[in-house]
Amino acid sequence: MNRPAPLSVASGRRNTVAVLANVSLLVIAACFLLPLSWLILASLDPQASYQTQFPSEVSAANYTAVLTPELTFVPLLNSFLLSGGTAVVTVLAAVLAAYPLSRYQMRFNKPFLYVVLFGTCLPITAIMVPVYSLFVQLNFLDSLAATTLFMAASSLPMAIWMTKNFMDSVPVSLEEAAWVDGASAMNALARIVVPLMRPGLAVVFIFVFIQAWGNFFVPFILLLSSAKQPAAVSIFSFFGQHGAIAYGQLAAYSVLYSVPVVLLYILVSRGIGGSFAMAGAVKG
Amino acid sequence: MTAAEVVARDAVTRGGTERRGRRRPPGRTVLRLLPLSPAVVLLGVFLAGPILWAFYGSLTNAALTGVAAKDPQWVGLENYTELLSDPDFLQSLWLTVIFVLVSAVLGQNLLGLGIALLMTKASKAVSAVVGVCVVAAWVLPEIVAGFVAYAFFNREGTLNQLTALFGIEGTDWLFTVPMLAVILANIWRGTAFSMMVYQAALNDVPEEITEAAMIDGAGGSKRLWYITLPMIRRSIATNLMLITLQTLSVFTLIYVMTAGGPAGASTTLPLMAYEEAFRYSDVGYGTAIAVVMLLIGAVFSVIYIRALRERKG
């Protein structure tokens, strides 16, 4: 994997630097990995504790114990509905909103972008108390659809400016050709701009999906019945009820809940190729 | 790549074109703005609405239950005067400042930059391994990261196993030094974001420039200080803005690890707002804390945007 050292006057010193850099990076990697190793080891160990230890017998007992409909499947399905819905709504609204902002010079652009920028800066945690009151008044509490829309709204500011920046880098000349051929703006957006910015949109989609999947606080406040709660919330109740006894099961449950986002992240970063930071890491 | 840059650039490019304005058919602008409507409706109902309500609600004694729930009374600035004389709030504010400064501005930012810089020197394979390890903590859902950190700092946890290796008797980190524990956990969890921002930024620094500086005799630290860092300063500013605001609203990680305890020793503002509103059912007071957080967020964003624009000009 090592590239041959480039022929250069300074290549001798570069090698020393490279060794130092490699060693320090490996130390950092070990520090980051250490806490995670507990998660994996404990999930395979029927006698798990909070200690990081190699299991005396490796077994899938923890996994089979938590793989029940009410504990895992239903919450995971809810998570998929919630995160998928949030990501779809967000990306659609963001692409539509980004188009006029990116393509037309309008009086309206600058104030709107300021508002969007302010929106990206809002600590969403801060508005959960008023949002709860809003949901009570509109009778939206415990509604998956309303929670999805709220989560989409809260990720929209970030998504809009990411999308607008990706769109800015798509040359207008291609669309102008389409306009000359008689395509409408929306047509040009769907047929030319969106396909060209697919990698960017994938980044936005994944970004929103992962955020929604991992979001604990919002569904914790807005969804009440356990049949509707996503895995993030049900895993927390499990921690509250059994966490102090069933370490292994908690770890197994955590792994199951984390796998989808990790897989999605890897899949998409491979698909996107060089344009995403992780791509190099995954491809090796 | 940042919204701030976009705004700043628009401010520059627009000045001239605006006044020249030819008369346009009035319908066209409306038609052009139409695609914005779904976003505007969503943002209006679910973000702007609650924010405006927060300012109003913080001036009432709204509650979840009891008389005040049905018929909240206007109490003026009472919630805010109460806040300012509440030692719990002042402590919470201070803890939030420490949490943001140490775990985000110092920890994540510098560590992320350091890793990204080291990666430019290290072999591809090592960079890939480190990238995966650092990003793994970030990709994990926040609540799982919370469990993992809880297990790590627990009295029977991995950290004490490590200290035992050196013959030091550990302690219950979550109880004796809760802030240190949550700060380290947040650095562990959040550094990947800064790392990726800086990786991308460093990729865009043309090699010829650093090489030219090398030929002119600039050493490694000089090249870093006078060439690389100034060239990625916009990414630095953006990154600082984003991680500060992310860290400001961290709730789950702390909630799982310490629940704000012991005795409020790790209760940052998000936890305090939650406790007041949902545990003690004092929505008005909780909303007042929320408004304070919103204002802090607004101040931060204004500072960063200004810094961005000044350096541009």
Interface residues (C-beta under 8 A of the other chain):
Chain A: M1 N2 R3 A10 R14 V17 A18 L20 A21 N22 S24 L25 L26 I28 A29 A30 C31 F32 L33 L34 P35 L36 S37 W38 L39 A42 S49 Y50 Q51 T52 V89 L92 A93 A94 L96 A97 Y99 P100 L101 Y104 Q105 M106 R107 F108 N109 K110 F112 L113 Y114 V115 V116 L117 F118 G119 T120 C121 L122 P123 I124 T125 A126 I127 M128 V129 P130 V131 Y132 S133 L134 L149 F150 A152 A153 S154 L156 P157 I160 W161 K164 N165 D168 A185 M186 I210 W213 G214 N215 F216 F217 I221 A232 I235 F236 F239 G243 Y247 L250 A251 S254 Y257 S258 V261 V262 Y265 A277 M278 G280 A281 V282 G284
Chain B: M1 T2 A3 A4 V6 V7 D10 A11 T13 R14 T17 E18 T29 R32 L33 P35 L36 P38 A39 V40 L42 L43 V45 F46 L47 G49 P50 I51 W53 A54 G57 A62 L111 I115 L118 M119 K121 A122 S123 K124 A125 V126 S127 A128 V129 V130 G131 V132 C133 V134 V135 A136 A137 V139 L140 P141 E142 I143 V144 F147 V148 A149 A151 F152 N154 E156 G157 T158 Q161 W188 T191 M196 Q199 A200 M214 G220 M241 L242 L245 L248 S249 V250 F251 T252 V256 L269 P270 A273 Y274 A277 F278 V283 G286 T287 A290 V291 M293 L294 I296 G297 A298 F300 S301 I305
